[in-house]
Amino acid sequence: MGKLAGKVMWAVAGGAASKMARSYTRSALHRDNGAPRLPRKARRQEGIGMMLGWAVATGVLLAIADVLSEQGKDAAHAR
């Protein structure tokens, strides 16, 4: 029963932290009257081109991290 209580405690703490972060972010991104703080151009969806650009950039970063990780493993084995 001790492990279950620990898991429940972490679940409650994680849920509370998530809710607090969401409410803080929401209040930071909106004015008191509910209007977004972002300029109109930033609020518009740029479409599939922007989405694909972010996907490619993320893939490039992950590929670089993977290569660097593999090089680190090879260097550790060479010693």
Secondary structure as GFF3:
##gff-version 3
##sequence-region A 1 79
A	DSSP	alpha_helix	2	29	.	.	.	ID=ss1
A	DSSP	alpha_helix	40	43	.	.	.	ID=ss2
A	DSSP	alpha_helix	48	78	.	.	.	ID=ss3
###
